[in-house]
Every structure is written in structure tokens, then in C-alpha cells.
Amino acid sequence: ADGAARDLGLFTLPLVYTNPELARAELRVFMGIQFADDRFSYAFQGHGMLDDASIHSAPSDLPLFFAWALGEYLGATGDLAFLDSEAAYWPREARAGARVIDHLTGALRHFFDVVGVGEHGLVRMGTGDWSDGIVQEAPDRELAVKKGESVPNTQMAVAVLPRIADLLEAREADLAQEIRSHVEGYRKALEKAHNDEFFYRC
């Protein structure tokens, strides 16, 4: 088993600075486990087998890890032409001629429209955020999946998404503005997720 999709993003980050060509290849693998409906598979194994590890049919963090890794690559290398290069979905024939920009905008749409936020304005947890076991440890797993909100994912969105908005400004001004609007909402929600000493976990 090769593990979780988020690992592909984490592996990309140092490669951006040591081997940009390999970083691009890592990003293509990440995009290659993105389904045509724009969600990412949680895990992959063998030769192109995707799975949810029996626990993660709807994790909420994967679009953020993809945006972080891609934003790091684009920002550090200046290789904005990469956005217009072709990159396959899974399965490969799902969306012929898809480009990197399609993966990015689709991942953002999934994050905003499907993952969304909960009643406190924080990013919803789904079947888990970056912590694989968070909903497994909840007293009521079903309730945690349905209504749980993630402070760390919200914080990550605040850190990662402004860079993406800046990178998209020249070509996708409306989306860039939408990203910034969401980030402002996340910031306000985080102000209430603190007890003057610590941030809440969820």
C-alpha cells in the first residue's frame, strides 16, 4: 500500500526545491487519483487501485494538501504554464484533455461546495481531517461525521488558500475573489474557536 493522498502533497514540498521535475511528477500522481467528480481518493495501492482504507469515504483535508503542494510548486518555480498542461483524472479516460487548472478549480469547488462549513463557520470534518482517527475516537461517530468541524483544517485553509488566490488572480479573478471571501469567513470563525489560551481541536 502506498498510503494516503495527502502524502503525495507532503512529498512534493521538499522536491519543489530539490528536484522540480520530480515535484511535477508527484503532483501528476496526486491528480491521477482525483475522480471525475473532483474528490480525491483517500489512498492508493498496487498498480492503480484506489481505496478509502475502510474509514475515509469523505475526508475533508485532501483538497487543501493538493492546493498547498501545487501552490508551493507554482510560487517557487514561477512555472505557471504547468496550469495549462494536461493531467489525467482517475480513471484516465474520465475527462479527456483535462488540464492542471481543471484539477485545481475542481478541488476548490469540492472543498467549498461539498465539504463546506458547519454551523460555527469552520470547515466540516467529514470522515476525518488530517487526523485519520479523529471521528473514530468520537463518542458518536455518525454525529461527528455529520456535524463535526475541524479547527486545524480551517487554519490550514487560511494559510494555504490566499496563495492560490494570488496565483489565480490574473486568469480567474472571480474565483480568486471567492477564495478570499471564504478565507475571511474562516478567519472570523477561528476567532471564536479559541478560549484565550488554546484553540479548540474540533
C-alpha positions in Angstrom: 0.0 0.0 0.0 1.3 3.4 -0.9 -0.8 5.2 1.7 -2.7 8.4 1.8 -3.2 11.0 -0.9 -2.0 13.8 1.4 1.4 12.1 1.5 1.8 13.0 -2.2 1.4 16.6 -1.3 3.8 16.4 1.6 6.4 14.6 -0.6 6.1 17.3 -3.3 7.0 20.2 -0.9 10.8 19.4 -0.5 11.0 18.2 -4.1 10.0 21.7 -5.3 13.3 22.9 -4.1 15.5 19.9 -4.8 14.0 18.3 -7.9 11.2 20.4 -9.6 10.8 17.8 -12.3 10.1 15.1 -9.8 7.8 17.5 -7.9 5.7 17.9 -11.1 5.6 14.1 -11.4 4.4 13.8 -7.8 1.7 16.3 -8.5 0.6 14.4 -11.6 0.2 11.2 -9.4 -1.8 13.3 -7.0 -4.1 14.5 -9.8 -4.3 10.9 -11.1 -6.2 9.8 -8.1 -8.7 12.6 -8.3 -12.1 11.3 -9.5 -14.1 13.0 -12.3 -16.4 14.4 -9.6 -13.3 16.3 -8.3 -12.9 14.4 -5.0 -9.6 12.7 -4.2 -9.3 9.1 -3.3 -8.0 8.8 0.2 -5.5 6.1 -0.6 -4.0 4.1 -3.4 -2.1 0.8 -3.7 -0.7 -1.7 -6.1 -1.0 -0.7 -9.7 -3.7 1.9 -9.9 -6.0 0.6 -7.2 -7.8 3.2 -5.2 -9.5 2.8 -1.8 -10.8 4.6 1.2 -8.9 2.4 3.7 -12.4 1.4 5.1 -12.6 4.7 7.0 -12.3 7.6 4.7 -15.0 7.8 2.1 -15.2 11.6 2.5 -12.1 13.2 4.2 -12.1 16.9 4.2 -8.4 17.7 4.0 -7.2 16.3 0.7 -8.1 19.4 -1.5 -6.1 21.5 0.9 -3.0 19.3 0.7 -3.3 19.4 -3.1 -3.6 23.2 -3.1 -0.7 23.6 -0.7 1.6 21.4 -2.9 0.6 22.9 -6.2 0.8 26.4 -4.8 4.3 25.8 -3.4 5.4 24.5 -6.8 3.9 27.3 -8.8 5.0 30.0 -6.4 8.6 28.8 -6.0 9.3 27.9 -9.7 7.1 30.5 -11.4 6.1 27.7 -13.8 2.5 29.0 -14.3 2.5 27.2 -17.7 2.1 24.0 -15.8 -1.5 25.0 -15.1 -2.3 24.5 -18.8 -0.6 21.2 -19.2 -2.7 18.0 -19.5 -3.2 15.9 -16.4 -5.4 12.8 -16.2 -8.1 12.1 -13.7 -9.0 8.6 -12.5 -9.8 6.6 -14.5 -7.6 8.1 -17.2 -10.4 8.3 -19.7 -12.8 10.0 -17.3 -12.2 13.6 -18.6 -10.1 13.6 -21.7 -7.9 16.6 -22.3 -8.2 17.8 -18.6 -5.5 20.3 -17.5 -3.9 21.0 -14.2 -6.1 24.1 -13.8 -9.2 21.9 -14.1 -7.9 19.8 -11.2 -7.3 22.8 -9.1 -10.6 24.6 -9.7 -12.4 21.3 -9.3 -10.6 20.6 -6.0 -11.6 24.1 -4.8 -15.2 23.6 -5.9 -15.3 20.3 -4.0 -13.9 22.0 -0.9 -16.2 24.9 -0.9 -19.4 23.2 -2.2 -19.2 19.6 -0.9 -17.0 19.8 2.2 -18.3 23.2 3.1 -18.5 24.6 6.7 -20.6 23.7 9.7 -22.8 25.7 12.0 -19.8 27.5 13.5 -18.3 28.5 10.2 -15.4 26.1 10.5 -14.5 23.6 7.7 -16.5 20.4 8.1 -14.6 17.3 9.2 -16.3 14.7 7.0 -14.9 11.2 7.8 -11.7 12.8 9.0 -9.4 15.7 8.7 -5.6 15.3 8.7 -6.0 13.1 11.7 -7.1 9.7 10.5 -8.7 8.6 13.8 -10.5 11.8 14.8 -14.0 10.6 14.1 -13.2 7.0 15.2 -12.4 8.4 18.6 -15.6 10.4 18.9 -18.3 9.2 21.3 -20.8 9.3 18.4 -19.0 8.7 15.1 -22.2 9.3 13.0 -22.7 12.7 14.6 -19.1 13.6 14.3 -19.2 12.9 10.5 -22.5 14.7 10.1 -21.8 17.8 12.1 -18.1 17.8 13.1 -16.0 20.8 12.2 -12.2 20.9 12.1 -10.2 23.8 13.6 -6.9 22.5 12.0 -8.4 22.3 8.5 -9.8 25.7 8.9 -6.4 27.0 10.0 -4.8 25.2 7.0 -7.2 26.8 4.6 -6.3 30.3 6.0 -2.6 29.5 5.4 -2.9 27.8 2.0 -5.7 29.4 0.1 -4.5 33.1 -0.1 -1.5 32.0 -2.1 -3.8 30.1 -4.5 -6.0 33.2 -4.9 -2.9 35.3 -5.8 -1.8 32.8 -8.3 -5.3 32.7 -9.9 -6.0 36.4 -9.9 -4.9 37.1 -13.5 -6.8 34.3 -15.1 -9.7 33.5 -12.7 -10.4 36.8 -10.9 -13.9 35.8 -9.8 -12.6 32.5 -8.3 -9.8 34.4 -6.6 -12.3 36.8 -5.0 -14.4 33.9 -3.9 -11.4 32.2 -2.3 -10.6 35.4 -0.4 -14.2 35.7 0.8 -14.2 32.1 2.2 -10.8 32.8 3.9 -12.2 35.9 5.6 -15.1 33.8 6.9 -12.7 31.1 8.2 -10.7 33.8 10.0 -13.8 35.1 11.7 -14.8 31.6 12.7 -11.4 30.9 14.1 -11.6 33.9 16.4 -14.4 32.1 18.2 -12.7 28.8 18.3 -10.2 29.9 21.0 -10.6 30.0 24.8 -8.0 32.8 25.3 -5.3 30.1 25.9 -5.8 27.3 23.3 -7.6 26.7 20.0 -10.2 24.0 20.3 -9.4 20.8 18.3 -12.9 20.5 16.7 
